Amino acid sequence: MATCEVCGNSYGMTFEVHAQGAVHVFDCFSCAIHRMAPICEHCRVQIIGQGVEADGHWYCGAHCARAEGKAGIVDRV
């Protein structure tokens, strides 16, 4: 039985996420999102969907990227 690194729950069905050379252990997707999701650099929301990366910065969407002065960013329809 492994222990979730976010909530500390010991659970028989934990799962591992391998990212950027590190291994993370979680007991649910909610804890994984809490630890792994990037934060929008404009509105500070956790980016669960696609997000927008511009010049090495992450935003939840084109609106926030433009609000931070990034030009030419559009959401896909």
C-alpha positions in Angstrom: 0.0 0.0 0.0 1.4 3.4 -1.0 0.7 6.9 0.5 -0.6 9.9 -1.5 1.9 12.7 -1.5 -0.8 15.3 -1.3 -3.4 14.1 1.3 -1.3 11.4 3.0 -4.0 8.7 2.5 -2.7 5.2 2.5 -4.6 3.4 -0.3 -4.3 0.1 -2.1 -5.0 1.6 -5.5 -2.7 4.6 -5.6 -1.1 5.4 -9.0 2.1 6.9 -10.1 2.7 9.8 -12.5 6.1 10.0 -14.1 7.0 13.6 -15.1 10.3 15.3 -15.8 12.3 12.6 -14.2 10.3 12.5 -11.0 7.8 9.9 -9.8 4.6 11.2 -8.0 2.2 9.0 -6.1 -1.5 9.9 -5.7 -4.7 8.2 -4.5 -7.1 10.2 -6.8 -7.1 12.5 -9.8 -8.1 15.4 -7.6 -4.8 15.2 -5.7 -2.8 14.7 -8.9 -4.4 17.8 -10.4 -3.7 19.8 -7.2 0.0 18.9 -7.3 0.6 18.7 -11.1 -1.6 21.3 -12.9 0.2 24.5 -13.9 -1.2 27.8 -12.7 -2.3 30.6 -15.1 0.1 33.4 -14.7 -2.7 36.0 -15.1 -5.8 34.8 -13.2 -4.1 32.2 -11.0 -6.5 29.3 -11.9 -5.2 25.8 -12.1 -5.0 24.8 -15.8 -6.9 21.5 -16.2 -7.5 21.7 -19.9 -5.3 22.6 -22.9 -4.0 26.0 -21.6 -1.8 28.3 -23.7 2.0 28.5 -23.5 3.6 31.7 -24.7 7.3 32.6 -24.3 7.7 30.0 -21.5 4.7 31.2 -19.6 1.4 29.3 -19.0 -2.1 30.8 -19.3 -5.6 29.2 -19.0 -6.5 30.7 -22.4 -5.8 33.3 -25.0 -7.7 36.0 -23.1 -5.3 35.8 -20.2 -2.3 35.5 -22.4 -3.4 38.7 -24.3 -4.1 40.4 -20.9 -0.4 39.8 -20.1 0.7 41.4 -23.4 1.2 38.3 -25.5 0.4 39.1 -29.1 -1.1 36.8 -31.8 -2.5 34.2 -29.3 -6.0 32.9 -30.2 -8.1 30.1 -28.8 -9.0 27.3 -31.3 -12.6 26.7 -32.1 
